[in-house]
Amino acid sequence: MNNFIWASKKPLDEIATIYEANITLNKSATGYFENAYVVLLGLDRDKKLIAIKPVTKEEISMGYIPKEQQHNITVKSSYSRICNKLFVKEVSDLVGLKFIEHHQSYKFKASWNKEENVLVIDLNKKEV
């Protein structure tokens, strides 16, 4: 008998890919944002972490979140994308990402923080 380990269609790791103008989340990370109307983006400069918090339409209608903190997210079946060139520039300046070629990108491990209800991208854990 062979000891096959059957492959899953769903990627096991949450991965965030940072391009010059956006952050793209893989299918595994996208699952947390299926009901998001917009997202909040946070940056911990000391620990070099990005936090992405899903916000529902109901939460927006309560009026607690300033318009300038609301960032659009496009959710597709196999990925999601948050476009914000200024935020990506702030991140790239912090950790030294260089976007020389048009489609150049950097992949980072991400993980879901249940207590905070945020996806945390660890800029210290670059994927090869």
C-alpha positions in Angstrom: 0.0 0.0 0.0 1.3 3.4 -0.9 1.3 6.3 1.6 -0.2 9.0 -0.6 -1.1 12.3 0.9 -3.9 13.7 -1.2 -3.5 17.2 -2.4 -6.1 19.8 -1.4 -7.5 22.3 -3.9 -7.4 25.0 -1.2 -4.0 26.4 -0.4 -3.1 25.8 3.2 -1.2 29.0 3.9 -2.5 32.5 3.8 -0.2 34.5 1.5 -0.3 38.2 0.7 1.5 39.4 -2.5 2.5 43.0 -2.5 2.7 44.8 -5.9 3.6 48.4 -6.5 -0.1 49.5 -6.3 -1.9 46.8 -4.4 -2.0 43.9 -2.0 -3.4 40.7 -3.4 -4.5 37.9 -1.0 -4.6 34.3 -2.1 -7.7 32.1 -1.9 -6.9 30.9 1.6 -6.6 34.5 2.9 -9.6 35.7 0.9 -12.1 33.6 2.8 -12.0 36.0 5.7 -13.2 38.9 3.5 -16.1 37.3 1.7 -18.6 39.5 3.7 -16.4 42.6 3.8 -17.8 45.8 2.3 -14.5 47.7 2.9 -11.4 47.1 4.9 -9.2 49.0 7.3 -5.4 48.9 6.8 -3.0 49.2 9.7 0.7 49.2 9.9 2.8 48.4 12.9 6.1 50.0 12.1 8.0 48.5 15.0 7.1 44.9 14.5 6.8 45.3 10.7 3.2 43.9 10.4 0.2 44.9 8.3 -3.3 44.4 9.6 -6.3 44.1 7.3 -9.6 44.2 9.0 -12.9 43.4 7.2 -15.7 45.8 7.8 -19.3 45.0 6.9 -21.9 47.3 5.3 -23.7 47.3 8.7 -20.6 48.5 10.5 -20.2 51.3 8.0 -23.8 52.4 8.4 -23.2 52.9 12.1 -20.9 55.8 11.2 -17.9 54.9 13.5 -15.3 54.6 10.8 -14.1 57.7 9.0 -14.4 57.7 5.2 -10.7 58.3 4.8 -9.9 55.0 6.7 -12.2 52.9 4.5 -10.4 51.0 1.7 -12.1 49.1 -1.1 -11.5 45.4 -1.5 -12.3 43.4 -4.6 -13.2 39.8 -3.7 -13.1 37.2 -6.4 -13.4 33.4 -6.1 -9.7 32.7 -6.0 -8.2 36.0 -4.7 -8.9 39.4 -3.3 -7.2 42.7 -3.9 -6.8 46.0 -2.1 -5.5 48.9 -4.2 -3.7 51.6 -2.3 -0.5 52.9 -3.9 0.3 55.3 -1.1 0.0 52.6 1.6 2.2 50.2 -0.4 4.8 52.9 -0.8 4.8 53.4 3.0 5.3 49.7 3.5 8.0 49.4 0.8 9.9 52.4 2.3 9.7 50.7 5.7 11.0 47.2 4.7 13.0 48.2 1.5 10.9 46.7 -1.2 12.0 47.8 -4.7 9.6 47.8 -7.6 11.9 48.0 -10.6 9.9 45.9 -13.1 6.2 46.6 -13.8 4.9 43.2 -12.5 7.4 42.8 -9.7 6.0 41.5 -6.4 6.8 40.2 -3.0 5.0 37.4 -1.1 4.6 37.3 2.6 3.1 34.9 5.1 -0.1 36.0 6.7 -2.3 34.6 9.5 -5.8 35.3 10.9 -6.0 36.8 14.4 -9.3 35.7 15.8 -9.2 38.0 18.8 -8.6 41.2 16.7 -10.6 39.9 13.7 -7.8 40.9 11.4 -5.5 39.3 8.8 -1.9 40.0 9.8 0.8 40.1 7.2 4.2 39.5 8.6 6.7 41.6 6.6 9.5 39.8 8.4 8.5 36.5 6.7 9.1 36.9 3.0 8.2 33.9 0.9 10.7 32.7 -1.8 
